[in-house]
């Protein structure tokens, strides 16, 4: 198959109008027919970029030699004998829609599984809090994102996808690169901290500003490395991040994403501005625009909007109001979480994106 890479929009090019495609609360990836139907629907409503789950629950949606070496499982058993990532890329590219591989779980090892298969296979990869317990936050158990072996594993998986597929981009989120600020008290990280601080142990207060910064800097270095290695392999592949909102992202998950953008370690950021009221949304949007992203970098920013979670989906009036606020500020694109929410608005998106731009340009 000829390369069909359609890199994400360049400066002054088309906006991203995207949607996250999950394998939780969605059956799209279970069959090739489901994939084709979803792509057709995205095309019909003006979606030009699909961010597809590639890694979660210690499993992949494509055959992975990297993961198999650690867990003995090549692919999520739901997809045995298939390659949903390849199928989606083929179907989407035929429609001129870009596909970005979304490494959803990032440095999280499991969800309510006490570390799951990854930590069963590699116990020394576990993160630890000040009490010496496995770091668990909001149900997620965490790998030690500061450990070189963990970083190498994650990067090898990202590069495996870049190498094997005609992918348009790779994407981390609020778990890549990230780690709860409660972590960092494992033997490896403590020893590293002591070696750089004259033998002094890390502060017991996990939100001590200097301690937060020291750990965030390690993740910053990983971000820089990930960006450079992806670009060395395929310069046209975009590196995209969808972090939590700053500064909470840094204080709670060590994600210093304004630094990534400022230093050119990411092509595009899609902060998860998940707010349920317009006033809260606009306040957060304007904080990002005024103090976190330089004016000359605004074309590297697209808001992430919540379209569905559980039984919640916003009213068309709220969605319209948020999009109007974007257009007032010169923001022409959005990315929605997640695909299944589109069905609640059969005509809404066709009207919003009725003038769908082409997809021949690249994503910054």
Buried (B, 14 or more C-beta within 10 A) or exposed (E): EEEBBBBBBBEEBBBBBBBBBBBEEBEBBBBBEBBBEBBEBBBBBBBBBBBBBBBBBBBBBBBBEBBEEBBEBBBBEEBEEBBBBBBBBBBBBEBBBBBBBBBBBBBBBBBEBEBBBBBBBBEEBBBBBBEEEBBBBEEBBBBBBBBEBBBEBBBBBBBBBBEBBBBBBBBBBBBBBBBBBBBBBBEBBBEBBEEEEEEEEBBEEBEEEEBBEBBBEBBBBBBBBBBEBBBEEBEBBBBBBBBBBBBEBBBBBBBBBBBBBBEEBBBBBBBBBBBEEBEEBBEBBEBBBEEBBEEEBBBBBBBBBBBBEEEEBBEBEBBBBBBEBBEEBEBBBBBBBBBBBBEBBEEBBEEBBEEBBEBEBBBB
